[in-house]
Amino acid sequence: MRTFKYITLIILTILIWTAFIGYGTMNGFILKPITSQKTSEAFIEATKEKIDNEFVGNFAMTLIENGKISSNFFYSVDKPVNENTVFPVASISKWITSFGVLKLVEQGKLDLDKPVDDYLTRWHLPESEFDNKKVTVRKLLSHSSGLIDGLGYGGFSPNETVQTIEESLTKASDTDYSDGIAIVGYEPGSKYMYSGAGYTILQLLIEEISGKSFQEYITQTVLEPLKMENSTFVLAEKPNIQLAQIYKNDGSIRKMNKFTALAAASLFTTTADLSKFLKANISSNPVLSSETIAKMSIPETFINKIGVYGLGPNLYSQNDPNSNIIGHDGRGNNAINTAARIDLKSKNGIIILETGSYNIASAISDEWLFWKAGIADYVVIHRNKSYLLTLLIIGYVIIILSSIFIIRKKNKQL
């Protein structure tokens, strides 16, 4: 009976230790950051080590501290890059697009909660088993519209003909892993599901309401007022900008793609210009009011009760009350990965633009989240995997040896 009691206590202690490690992992307090030092220089050194272990063709990073650029880091295997080198940034395009959409809302030309189909004449959502009238601008901005297109756009090579917006929404031809059809497949507003087509609809909406091409409208309304002078959604409009080389993940170089889905995937920009955009989210700017900026960071869609998307930006704080980190990542197109994030409370931010890797920009930005705000996700947990396993084993060994010692001591006393 005594032996059974001892074994039960050992097992219970082991379970408590395991639960403690699990709780500490999920809440981040036992995890190690990428660097223990709190300086931008230390973070850059840690970034260099990560780059040395993975292929990256070129890489540009800007760190923002208290609303000001604190450090830059640039790397390339061939043609040098700097703060004015233009990269394709994929889905970061959506965040800039949301500024243009919300400007129309501020001007009273657009209602966030009116059916988007009511504004459109050139194309309409196809019939489905769900009510298209529930698809609103708010839901399109926050990826809760019910669209099930699954688009990521690959774009078109320089010698290919680009689809019209209407053709792309009917069936996008520049996708390898989706049907490319913009159709409602679940109840609008019921859950989060990322939709590239949702932002192509917003692109069409901007053209219908403004009477201008998307490129003309977004340039005049967002890029020029924010002095993003080396940014464009259409490369042909900026023939003299300094373009980065586009490295594939095998180390070869490819030409720039062009897109129908400008709003969703076609922004070309620099770390210097994106710094201006991030600052527009934390200080007065000539595009949107502070009230509108604040509304953009309010959660509209949730996963497991955690806010994941606002009116344009991703939400990264995971309900943490001490931060309000918003931004967007972009990836794909063999091989682009970009990330831009800003904490509206601390005014700290990070921008990474790179080609040659599908995930290093997002991974390092996730490391920055933990380093700056203590918010841990899979990337940080995975890097700490060996350390966590060591903690578990050391704890188990101590528990077992301590138990053996105590049992022997008590047996001697009997």
Contacts in CASP RR format, 6 or more apart in sequence:
PFRMAT RR
TARGET T0000
AUTHOR 0000-0000-0000
METHOD contacts of the structure
MODEL  1
MRTFKYITLIILTILIWTAFIGYGTMNGFILKPITSQKTSEAFIEATKEK
IDNEFVGNFAMTLIENGKISSNFFYSVDKPVNENTVFPVASISKWITSFG
VLKLVEQGKLDLDKPVDDYLTRWHLPESEFDNKKVTVRKLLSHSSGLIDG
LGYGGFSPNETVQTIEESLTKASDTDYSDGIAIVGYEPGSKYMYSGAGYT
ILQLLIEEISGKSFQEYITQTVLEPLKMENSTFVLAEKPNIQLAQIYKND
GSIRKMNKFTALAAASLFTTTADLSKFLKANISSNPVLSSETIAKMSIPE
TFINKIGVYGLGPNLYSQNDPNSNIIGHDGRGNNAINTAARIDLKSKNGI
IILETGSYNIASAISDEWLFWKAGIADYVVIHRNKSYLLTLLIIGYVIII
LSSIFIIRKKNKQL
6 403 0 8 1.000
6 407 0 8 1.000
9 403 0 8 1.000
10 399 0 8 1.000
10 400 0 8 1.000
10 403 0 8 1.000
13 399 0 8 1.000
13 403 0 8 1.000
14 396 0 8 1.000
14 399 0 8 1.000
17 392 0 8 1.000
17 395 0 8 1.000
17 396 0 8 1.000
17 399 0 8 1.000
18 392 0 8 1.000
21 30 0 8 1.000
21 388 0 8 1.000
21 391 0 8 1.000
21 392 0 8 1.000
24 30 0 8 1.000
24 31 0 8 1.000
25 31 0 8 1.000
25 376 0 8 1.000
25 381 0 8 1.000
25 384 0 8 1.000
25 388 0 8 1.000
26 376 0 8 1.000
27 376 0 8 1.000
28 370 0 8 1.000
28 374 0 8 1.000
28 376 0 8 1.000
28 380 0 8 1.000
30 388 0 8 1.000
30 391 0 8 1.000
31 370 0 8 1.000
31 376 0 8 1.000
31 380 0 8 1.000
31 381 0 8 1.000
31 384 0 8 1.000
31 387 0 8 1.000
31 388 0 8 1.000
32 384 0 8 1.000
32 387 0 8 1.000
33 367 0 8 1.000
33 370 0 8 1.000
33 371 0 8 1.000
33 374 0 8 1.000
33 380 0 8 1.000
34 43 0 8 1.000
34 46 0 8 1.000
34 47 0 8 1.000
34 50 0 8 1.000
34 364 0 8 1.000
34 367 0 8 1.000
34 370 0 8 1.000
34 371 0 8 1.000
34 380 0 8 1.000
34 383 0 8 1.000
35 42 0 8 1.000
35 43 0 8 1.000
35 45 0 8 1.000
35 46 0 8 1.000
35 371 0 8 1.000
40 63 0 8 1.000
40 65 0 8 1.000
40 70 0 8 1.000
40 71 0 8 1.000
41 71 0 8 1.000
43 63 0 8 1.000
43 71 0 8 1.000
43 368 0 8 1.000
43 371 0 8 1.000
44 61 0 8 1.000
44 63 0 8 1.000
44 71 0 8 1.000
44 73 0 8 1.000
46 367 0 8 1.000
47 61 0 8 1.000
47 73 0 8 1.000
47 364 0 8 1.000
48 73 0 8 1.000
48 75 0 8 1.000
50 360 0 8 1.000
50 363 0 8 1.000
50 364 0 8 1.000
51 59 0 8 1.000
51 75 0 8 1.000
51 360 0 8 1.000
54 357 0 8 1.000
54 360 0 8 1.000
55 249 0 8 1.000
55 251 0 8 1.000
55 356 0 8 1.000
55 357 0 8 1.000
56 75 0 8 1.000
56 77 0 8 1.000
56 247 0 8 1.000
56 354 0 8 1.000
56 355 0 8 1.000
56 356 0 8 1.000
56 357 0 8 1.000
56 360 0 8 1.000
57 75 0 8 1.000
57 76 0 8 1.000
57 77 0 8 1.000
57 78 0 8 1.000
57 245 0 8 1.000
57 247 0 8 1.000
57 251 0 8 1.000
57 354 0 8 1.000
57 355 0 8 1.000
57 356 0 8 1.000
57 357 0 8 1.000
58 75 0 8 1.000
58 76 0 8 1.000
58 77 0 8 1.000
58 78 0 8 1.000
58 79 0 8 1.000
58 81 0 8 1.000
58 85 0 8 1.000
58 244 0 8 1.000
58 245 0 8 1.000
58 247 0 8 1.000
58 354 0 8 1.000
58 355 0 8 1.000
58 356 0 8 1.000
59 73 0 8 1.000
59 74 0 8 1.000
59 75 0 8 1.000
59 76 0 8 1.000
59 81 0 8 1.000
59 352 0 8 1.000
59 353 0 8 1.000
59 354 0 8 1.000
59 360 0 8 1.000
59 361 0 8 1.000
60 72 0 8 1.000
60 73 0 8 1.000
60 74 0 8 1.000
60 75 0 8 1.000
60 81 0 8 1.000
60 82 0 8 1.000
60 83 0 8 1.000
60 85 0 8 1.000
60 87 0 8 1.000
60 244 0 8 1.000
60 270 0 8 1.000
60 271 0 8 1.000
60 351 0 8 1.000
60 352 0 8 1.000
60 353 0 8 1.000
60 354 0 8 1.000
61 72 0 8 1.000
61 73 0 8 1.000
61 74 0 8 1.000
61 271 0 8 1.000
61 350 0 8 1.000
61 351 0 8 1.000
61 352 0 8 1.000
61 353 0 8 1.000
61 364 0 8 1.000
62 69 0 8 1.000
62 71 0 8 1.000
62 72 0 8 1.000
62 83 0 8 1.000
62 271 0 8 1.000
62 272 0 8 1.000
62 274 0 8 1.000
62 275 0 8 1.000
62 350 0 8 1.000
62 351 0 8 1.000
63 69 0 8 1.000
63 70 0 8 1.000
63 71 0 8 1.000
63 72 0 8 1.000
63 349 0 8 1.000
63 350 0 8 1.000
63 368 0 8 1.000
64 70 0 8 1.000
64 275 0 8 1.000
64 278 0 8 1.000
64 279 0 8 1.000
64 342 0 8 1.000
64 347 0 8 1.000
64 348 0 8 1.000
64 349 0 8 1.000
64 350 0 8 1.000
64 351 0 8 1.000
65 347 0 8 1.000
65 348 0 8 1.000
65 349 0 8 1.000
66 346 0 8 1.000
66 347 0 8 1.000
66 348 0 8 1.000
67 279 0 8 1.000
67 282 0 8 1.000
67 283 0 8 1.000
67 347 0 8 1.000
67 348 0 8 1.000
67 349 0 8 1.000
69 275 0 8 1.000
72 82 0 8 1.000
72 83 0 8 1.000
72 271 0 8 1.000
74 80 0 8 1.000
74 81 0 8 1.000
74 82 0 8 1.000
74 83 0 8 1.000
74 85 0 8 1.000
75 81 0 8 1.000
76 245 0 8 1.000
77 247 0 8 1.000
78 245 0 8 1.000
79 244 0 8 1.000
79 245 0 8 1.000
81 244 0 8 1.000
83 270 0 8 1.000
83 271 0 8 1.000
83 272 0 8 1.000
83 275 0 8 1.000
84 230 0 8 1.000
84 242 0 8 1.000
84 270 0 8 1.000
84 272 0 8 1.000
85 242 0 8 1.000
85 243 0 8 1.000
85 244 0 8 1.000
85 270 0 8 1.000
85 271 0 8 1.000
86 230 0 8 1.000
86 231 0 8 1.000
86 238 0 8 1.000
86 241 0 8 1.000
86 242 0 8 1.000
86 243 0 8 1.000
86 244 0 8 1.000
86 268 0 8 1.000
86 269 0 8 1.000
86 270 0 8 1.000
87 244 0 8 1.000
87 268 0 8 1.000
87 269 0 8 1.000
87 270 0 8 1.000
87 336 0 8 1.000
87 338 0 8 1.000
87 353 0 8 1.000
87 354 0 8 1.000
87 355 0 8 1.000
88 246 0 8 1.000
88 256 0 8 1.000
88 257 0 8 1.000
88 266 0 8 1.000
88 267 0 8 1.000
88 268 0 8 1.000
88 333 0 8 1.000
88 336 0 8 1.000
88 355 0 8 1.000
89 267 0 8 1.000
89 268 0 8 1.000
89 269 0 8 1.000
89 274 0 8 1.000
89 330 0 8 1.000
89 336 0 8 1.000
89 338 0 8 1.000
89 340 0 8 1.000
89 353 0 8 1.000
90 265 0 8 1.000
90 330 0 8 1.000
90 331 0 8 1.000
90 332 0 8 1.000
90 333 0 8 1.000
90 336 0 8 1.000
90 337 0 8 1.000
90 338 0 8 1.000
91 152 0 8 1.000
91 196 0 8 1.000
91 264 0 8 1.000
91 265 0 8 1.000
91 328 0 8 1.000
91 329 0 8 1.000
91 330 0 8 1.000
91 331 0 8 1.000
92 267 0 8 1.000
92 269 0 8 1.000
92 274 0 8 1.000
92 328 0 8 1.000
92 329 0 8 1.000
92 330 0 8 1.000
92 338 0 8 1.000
92 339 0 8 1.000
92 340 0 8 1.000
93 199 0 8 1.000
93 233 0 8 1.000
93 262 0 8 1.000
93 263 0 8 1.000
93 264 0 8 1.000
93 265 0 8 1.000
93 266 0 8 1.000
93 267 0 8 1.000
94 196 0 8 1.000
94 199 0 8 1.000
94 263 0 8 1.000
94 264 0 8 1.000
94 312 0 8 1.000
94 328 0 8 1.000
95 277 0 8 1.000
95 312 0 8 1.000
95 313 0 8 1.000
95 327 0 8 1.000
95 328 0 8 1.000
95 340 0 8 1.000
96 218 0 8 1.000
96 222 0 8 1.000
96 223 0 8 1.000
96 267 0 8 1.000
96 277 0 8 1.000
97 199 0 8 1.000
97 202 0 8 1.000
97 203 0 8 1.000
97 206 0 8 1.000
97 218 0 8 1.000
97 263 0 8 1.000
97 264 0 8 1.000
97 312 0 8 1.000
98 141 0 8 1.000
98 296 0 8 1.000
98 311 0 8 1.000
98 312 0 8 1.000
98 313 0 8 1.000
99 221 0 8 1.000
99 222 0 8 1.000
99 280 0 8 1.000
99 287 0 8 1.000
99 288 0 8 1.000
100 206 0 8 1.000
100 217 0 8 1.000
100 218 0 8 1.000
100 221 0 8 1.000
100 222 0 8 1.000
100 287 0 8 1.000
101 110 0 8 1.000
101 137 0 8 1.000
101 141 0 8 1.000
101 202 0 8 1.000
101 205 0 8 1.000
101 206 0 8 1.000
102 288 0 8 1.000
102 292 0 8 1.000
102 296 0 8 1.000
102 311 0 8 1.000
103 221 0 8 1.000
103 222 0 8 1.000
103 287 0 8 1.000
103 288 0 8 1.000
104 110 0 8 1.000
104 206 0 8 1.000
104 209 0 8 1.000
104 210 0 8 1.000
105 111 0 8 1.000
105 112 0 8 1.000
105 137 0 8 1.000
105 292 0 8 1.000
106 288 0 8 1.000
106 289 0 8 1.000
106 292 0 8 1.000
109 209 0 8 1.000
110 119 0 8 1.000
110 137 0 8 1.000
110 205 0 8 1.000
110 209 0 8 1.000
111 137 0 8 1.000
112 136 0 8 1.000
112 137 0 8 1.000
112 138 0 8 1.000
112 141 0 8 1.000
112 311 0 8 1.000
113 136 0 8 1.000
113 137 0 8 1.000
113 138 0 8 1.000
114 136 0 8 1.000
114 137 0 8 1.000
115 132 0 8 1.000
115 133 0 8 1.000
115 134 0 8 1.000
115 135 0 8 1.000
115 136 0 8 1.000
116 125 0 8 1.000
116 135 0 8 1.000
116 136 0 8 1.000
116 137 0 8 1.000
116 140 0 8 1.000
116 201 0 8 1.000
116 205 0 8 1.000
117 124 0 8 1.000
117 125 0 8 1.000
117 132 0 8 1.000
117 133 0 8 1.000
117 135 0 8 1.000
119 205 0 8 1.000
119 208 0 8 1.000
119 209 0 8 1.000
120 201 0 8 1.000
120 204 0 8 1.000
120 205 0 8 1.000
120 208 0 8 1.000
121 208 0 8 1.000
122 165 0 8 1.000
122 166 0 8 1.000
122 204 0 8 1.000
122 208 0 8 1.000
123 165 0 8 1.000
123 166 0 8 1.000
123 169 0 8 1.000
123 170 0 8 1.000
123 204 0 8 1.000
124 132 0 8 1.000
125 132 0 8 1.000
125 135 0 8 1.000
125 182 0 8 1.000
125 183 0 8 1.000
125 184 0 8 1.000
125 201 0 8 1.000
126 181 0 8 1.000
126 182 0 8 1.000
126 183 0 8 1.000
128 183 0 8 1.000
128 184 0 8 1.000
128 185 0 8 1.000
129 185 0 8 1.000
130 146 0 8 1.000
130 184 0 8 1.000
130 185 0 8 1.000
130 186 0 8 1.000
130 187 0 8 1.000
130 188 0 8 1.000
131 188 0 8 1.000
132 184 0 8 1.000
134 187 0 8 1.000
134 188 0 8 1.000
134 189 0 8 1.000
135 145 0 8 1.000
135 146 0 8 1.000
135 147 0 8 1.000
135 184 0 8 1.000
135 188 0 8 1.000
136 145 0 8 1.000
136 188 0 8 1.000
137 202 0 8 1.000
137 205 0 8 1.000
138 300 0 8 1.000
138 311 0 8 1.000
139 145 0 8 1.000
139 146 0 8 1.000
139 188 0 8 1.000
139 189 0 8 1.000
139 300 0 8 1.000
140 147 0 8 1.000
140 195 0 8 1.000
140 198 0 8 1.000
140 199 0 8 1.000
140 201 0 8 1.000
140 202 0 8 1.000
141 202 0 8 1.000
141 300 0 8 1.000
141 310 0 8 1.000
141 311 0 8 1.000
141 312 0 8 1.000
142 192 0 8 1.000
142 300 0 8 1.000
142 301 0 8 1.000
142 309 0 8 1.000
142 310 0 8 1.000
142 311 0 8 1.000
142 312 0 8 1.000
143 192 0 8 1.000
143 193 0 8 1.000
143 194 0 8 1.000
143 195 0 8 1.000
143 198 0 8 1.000
143 301 0 8 1.000
143 309 0 8 1.000
144 188 0 8 1.000
144 189 0 8 1.000
144 190 0 8 1.000
144 191 0 8 1.000
144 192 0 8 1.000
144 193 0 8 1.000
144 300 0 8 1.000
144 301 0 8 1.000
144 309 0 8 1.000
145 184 0 8 1.000
145 188 0 8 1.000
145 189 0 8 1.000
145 195 0 8 1.000
145 198 0 8 1.000
146 184 0 8 1.000
146 185 0 8 1.000
146 186 0 8 1.000
146 187 0 8 1.000
146 188 0 8 1.000
146 189 0 8 1.000
146 190 0 8 1.000
146 193 0 8 1.000
146 195 0 8 1.000
147 182 0 8 1.000
147 183 0 8 1.000
147 184 0 8 1.000
147 185 0 8 1.000
147 193 0 8 1.000
147 195 0 8 1.000
147 196 0 8 1.000
147 197 0 8 1.000
147 198 0 8 1.000
148 183 0 8 1.000
148 184 0 8 1.000
148 185 0 8 1.000
148 186 0 8 1.000
148 193 0 8 1.000
148 195 0 8 1.000
149 172 0 8 1.000
149 178 0 8 1.000
149 179 0 8 1.000
149 180 0 8 1.000
149 181 0 8 1.000
149 182 0 8 1.000
149 183 0 8 1.000
149 195 0 8 1.000
149 196 0 8 1.000
149 197 0 8 1.000
149 198 0 8 1.000
150 177 0 8 1.000
150 178 0 8 1.000
150 180 0 8 1.000
150 193 0 8 1.000
150 194 0 8 1.000
150 195 0 8 1.000
150 196 0 8 1.000
150 197 0 8 1.000
151 172 0 8 1.000
151 175 0 8 1.000
151 178 0 8 1.000
151 180 0 8 1.000
151 195 0 8 1.000
151 196 0 8 1.000
151 197 0 8 1.000
151 200 0 8 1.000
151 261 0 8 1.000
151 264 0 8 1.000
152 175 0 8 1.000
152 178 0 8 1.000
152 196 0 8 1.000
152 264 0 8 1.000
152 265 0 8 1.000
152 332 0 8 1.000
153 172 0 8 1.000
153 174 0 8 1.000
153 175 0 8 1.000
153 196 0 8 1.000
153 259 0 8 1.000
153 260 0 8 1.000
153 261 0 8 1.000
153 264 0 8 1.000
153 265 0 8 1.000
154 174 0 8 1.000
154 175 0 8 1.000
154 176 0 8 1.000
154 257 0 8 1.000
154 259 0 8 1.000
154 265 0 8 1.000
154 332 0 8 1.000
154 333 0 8 1.000
155 174 0 8 1.000
155 257 0 8 1.000
155 258 0 8 1.000
155 259 0 8 1.000
155 260 0 8 1.000
155 261 0 8 1.000
155 265 0 8 1.000
155 333 0 8 1.000
156 162 0 8 1.000
156 163 0 8 1.000
156 174 0 8 1.000
156 257 0 8 1.000
156 258 0 8 1.000
156 259 0 8 1.000
156 260 0 8 1.000
157 255 0 8 1.000
157 257 0 8 1.000
157 258 0 8 1.000
158 255 0 8 1.000
158 256 0 8 1.000
158 257 0 8 1.000
158 258 0 8 1.000
160 258 0 8 1.000
162 258 0 8 1.000
162 259 0 8 1.000
162 260 0 8 1.000
163 172 0 8 1.000
163 173 0 8 1.000
163 174 0 8 1.000
163 260 0 8 1.000
164 260 0 8 1.000
165 200 0 8 1.000
165 203 0 8 1.000
165 204 0 8 1.000
165 207 0 8 1.000
165 260 0 8 1.000
166 204 0 8 1.000
167 173 0 8 1.000
167 260 0 8 1.000
168 174 0 8 1.000
168 200 0 8 1.000
168 260 0 8 1.000
168 261 0 8 1.000
169 182 0 8 1.000
169 197 0 8 1.000
169 200 0 8 1.000
169 201 0 8 1.000
169 204 0 8 1.000
170 181 0 8 1.000
170 182 0 8 1.000
171 179 0 8 1.000
171 180 0 8 1.000
171 181 0 8 1.000
172 178 0 8 1.000
172 180 0 8 1.000
172 181 0 8 1.000
172 197 0 8 1.000
172 200 0 8 1.000
172 260 0 8 1.000
172 261 0 8 1.000
174 259 0 8 1.000
174 260 0 8 1.000
174 261 0 8 1.000
180 197 0 8 1.000
182 195 0 8 1.000
182 197 0 8 1.000
182 198 0 8 1.000
182 200 0 8 1.000
182 201 0 8 1.000
186 193 0 8 1.000
189 301 0 8 1.000
191 301 0 8 1.000
192 301 0 8 1.000
192 302 0 8 1.000
192 303 0 8 1.000
192 308 0 8 1.000
192 309 0 8 1.000
196 261 0 8 1.000
196 264 0 8 1.000
196 265 0 8 1.000
197 264 0 8 1.000
198 264 0 8 1.000
199 261 0 8 1.000
199 263 0 8 1.000
199 264 0 8 1.000
200 260 0 8 1.000
200 261 0 8 1.000
200 263 0 8 1.000
200 264 0 8 1.000
202 263 0 8 1.000
203 214 0 8 1.000
203 261 0 8 1.000
203 262 0 8 1.000
203 263 0 8 1.000
203 264 0 8 1.000
206 214 0 8 1.000
206 217 0 8 1.000
206 218 0 8 1.000
206 263 0 8 1.000
207 213 0 8 1.000
207 214 0 8 1.000
207 217 0 8 1.000
210 217 0 8 1.000
211 217 0 8 1.000
212 220 0 8 1.000
214 233 0 8 1.000
214 262 0 8 1.000
214 263 0 8 1.000
215 232 0 8 1.000
215 233 0 8 1.000
215 234 0 8 1.000
215 237 0 8 1.000
215 262 0 8 1.000
218 233 0 8 1.000
218 262 0 8 1.000
218 263 0 8 1.000
219 232 0 8 1.000
219 233 0 8 1.000
219 237 0 8 1.000
221 287 0 8 1.000
222 228 0 8 1.000
222 287 0 8 1.000
223 231 0 8 1.000
223 232 0 8 1.000
225 285 0 8 1.000
225 286 0 8 1.000
225 287 0 8 1.000
226 273 0 8 1.000
226 276 0 8 1.000
226 277 0 8 1.000
226 280 0 8 1.000
226 285 0 8 1.000
226 286 0 8 1.000
226 287 0 8 1.000
227 276 0 8 1.000
228 269 0 8 1.000
228 273 0 8 1.000
228 274 0 8 1.000
228 276 0 8 1.000
228 277 0 8 1.000
229 273 0 8 1.000
230 238 0 8 1.000
230 241 0 8 1.000
230 242 0 8 1.000
230 269 0 8 1.000
230 270 0 8 1.000
230 272 0 8 1.000
230 273 0 8 1.000
231 267 0 8 1.000
231 268 0 8 1.000
231 269 0 8 1.000
231 270 0 8 1.000
231 273 0 8 1.000
232 238 0 8 1.000
232 241 0 8 1.000
232 267 0 8 1.000
232 268 0 8 1.000
232 269 0 8 1.000
233 262 0 8 1.000
233 263 0 8 1.000
233 266 0 8 1.000
233 267 0 8 1.000
233 268 0 8 1.000
234 258 0 8 1.000
234 262 0 8 1.000
234 266 0 8 1.000
235 241 0 8 1.000
235 243 0 8 1.000
235 256 0 8 1.000
235 258 0 8 1.000
235 268 0 8 1.000
238 268 0 8 1.000
241 268 0 8 1.000
243 256 0 8 1.000
243 268 0 8 1.000
244 353 0 8 1.000
244 355 0 8 1.000
245 253 0 8 1.000
245 355 0 8 1.000
246 253 0 8 1.000
246 254 0 8 1.000
246 255 0 8 1.000
246 256 0 8 1.000
246 336 0 8 1.000
246 355 0 8 1.000
247 253 0 8 1.000
247 335 0 8 1.000
247 355 0 8 1.000
247 356 0 8 1.000
248 254 0 8 1.000
248 334 0 8 1.000
248 335 0 8 1.000
248 356 0 8 1.000
249 334 0 8 1.000
249 335 0 8 1.000
249 356 0 8 1.000
249 357 0 8 1.000
249 358 0 8 1.000
251 356 0 8 1.000
254 334 0 8 1.000
256 268 0 8 1.000
257 333 0 8 1.000
258 266 0 8 1.000
259 265 0 8 1.000
259 266 0 8 1.000
269 353 0 8 1.000
270 353 0 8 1.000
271 351 0 8 1.000
271 353 0 8 1.000
274 340 0 8 1.000
274 351 0 8 1.000
274 353 0 8 1.000
275 351 0 8 1.000
277 340 0 8 1.000
278 340 0 8 1.000
278 342 0 8 1.000
278 349 0 8 1.000
278 351 0 8 1.000
279 285 0 8 1.000
280 287 0 8 1.000
280 288 0 8 1.000
280 293 0 8 1.000
281 293 0 8 1.000
281 296 0 8 1.000
281 326 0 8 1.000
281 342 0 8 1.000
281 344 0 8 1.000
282 342 0 8 1.000
282 344 0 8 1.000
282 347 0 8 1.000
284 290 0 8 1.000
295 311 0 8 1.000
296 310 0 8 1.000
296 311 0 8 1.000
296 312 0 8 1.000
296 313 0 8 1.000
296 326 0 8 1.000
297 310 0 8 1.000
297 313 0 8 1.000
297 315 0 8 1.000
297 324 0 8 1.000
297 326 0 8 1.000
297 344 0 8 1.000
298 310 0 8 1.000
298 311 0 8 1.000
299 307 0 8 1.000
299 308 0 8 1.000
299 309 0 8 1.000
299 310 0 8 1.000
299 315 0 8 1.000
300 309 0 8 1.000
300 310 0 8 1.000
300 311 0 8 1.000
301 307 0 8 1.000
301 308 0 8 1.000
301 309 0 8 1.000
301 310 0 8 1.000
302 308 0 8 1.000
305 319 0 8 1.000
306 318 0 8 1.000
306 319 0 8 1.000
307 315 0 8 1.000
307 318 0 8 1.000
307 319 0 8 1.000
308 314 0 8 1.000
308 315 0 8 1.000
309 315 0 8 1.000
310 326 0 8 1.000
312 328 0 8 1.000
313 326 0 8 1.000
313 327 0 8 1.000
313 328 0 8 1.000
314 326 0 8 1.000
314 327 0 8 1.000
314 328 0 8 1.000
314 329 0 8 1.000
315 325 0 8 1.000
315 326 0 8 1.000
316 325 0 8 1.000
316 326 0 8 1.000
316 327 0 8 1.000
316 341 0 8 1.000
316 369 0 8 1.000
316 375 0 8 1.000
317 323 0 8 1.000
317 324 0 8 1.000
317 325 0 8 1.000
317 373 0 8 1.000
317 375 0 8 1.000
318 375 0 8 1.000
318 377 0 8 1.000
320 373 0 8 1.000
320 374 0 8 1.000
320 375 0 8 1.000
322 345 0 8 1.000
322 373 0 8 1.000
323 343 0 8 1.000
323 345 0 8 1.000
323 346 0 8 1.000
323 373 0 8 1.000
323 375 0 8 1.000
324 343 0 8 1.000
324 344 0 8 1.000
324 345 0 8 1.000
325 341 0 8 1.000
325 342 0 8 1.000
325 343 0 8 1.000
325 344 0 8 1.000
325 369 0 8 1.000
325 373 0 8 1.000
325 375 0 8 1.000
326 341 0 8 1.000
326 342 0 8 1.000
326 344 0 8 1.000
327 340 0 8 1.000
327 341 0 8 1.000
327 342 0 8 1.000
328 339 0 8 1.000
328 340 0 8 1.000
329 337 0 8 1.000
329 338 0 8 1.000
329 339 0 8 1.000
329 340 0 8 1.000
329 361 0 8 1.000
329 362 0 8 1.000
329 365 0 8 1.000
330 336 0 8 1.000
330 337 0 8 1.000
330 338 0 8 1.000
330 339 0 8 1.000
330 361 0 8 1.000
330 362 0 8 1.000
331 337 0 8 1.000
331 338 0 8 1.000
331 358 0 8 1.000
331 359 0 8 1.000
331 361 0 8 1.000
331 362 0 8 1.000
332 358 0 8 1.000
334 358 0 8 1.000
335 355 0 8 1.000
335 356 0 8 1.000
335 357 0 8 1.000
335 358 0 8 1.000
336 354 0 8 1.000
336 355 0 8 1.000
336 356 0 8 1.000
336 358 0 8 1.000
337 352 0 8 1.000
337 354 0 8 1.000
337 355 0 8 1.000
337 356 0 8 1.000
337 357 0 8 1.000
337 358 0 8 1.000
337 359 0 8 1.000
337 360 0 8 1.000
337 361 0 8 1.000
337 362 0 8 1.000
338 352 0 8 1.000
338 353 0 8 1.000
338 354 0 8 1.000
338 361 0 8 1.000
339 350 0 8 1.000
339 351 0 8 1.000
339 352 0 8 1.000
339 361 0 8 1.000
339 362 0 8 1.000
339 364 0 8 1.000
339 365 0 8 1.000
340 350 0 8 1.000
340 351 0 8 1.000
340 352 0 8 1.000
341 349 0 8 1.000
341 350 0 8 1.000
341 365 0 8 1.000
341 368 0 8 1.000
341 369 0 8 1.000
342 348 0 8 1.000
342 349 0 8 1.000
343 349 0 8 1.000
343 372 0 8 1.000
343 373 0 8 1.000
346 372 0 8 1.000
346 373 0 8 1.000
348 372 0 8 1.000
349 368 0 8 1.000
349 372 0 8 1.000
350 364 0 8 1.000
350 365 0 8 1.000
350 368 0 8 1.000
352 360 0 8 1.000
352 361 0 8 1.000
352 364 0 8 1.000
352 365 0 8 1.000
353 361 0 8 1.000
354 360 0 8 1.000
354 361 0 8 1.000
362 379 0 8 1.000
363 379 0 8 1.000
366 377 0 8 1.000
366 378 0 8 1.000
366 379 0 8 1.000
366 380 0 8 1.000
367 379 0 8 1.000
367 380 0 8 1.000
367 383 0 8 1.000
369 375 0 8 1.000
369 376 0 8 1.000
369 377 0 8 1.000
369 380 0 8 1.000
370 376 0 8 1.000
370 377 0 8 1.000
370 380 0 8 1.000
381 388 0 8 1.000
END
